[in-house]
């Protein structure tokens, strides 16, 4: 009759090998997901920079337009009071 340890130890080694293979697959998947998240974060950062840049330019253009409108309104007020 075989000793219990002669039957159990090979089973434990097999279980350990299966677990290691599973963890290796999980590790590879996590690395792939990390790479994808890093890529997405870079894209979001680029979009955020672009949006912030456009909003600054938009505010600058709106300020210039506001100044021009104020100048026109002043000239119109002068024309209205002068007539």
Secondary structure, 3 states (H helix, E strand, C coil): CCCHHHHHHHHHHHHHHHHHHHHHHHHHHHHHHHHHHHHHHHHHHHHHHHHHHHHHHHHHHHHHHHHHHHHHHHHHHHHHHHC
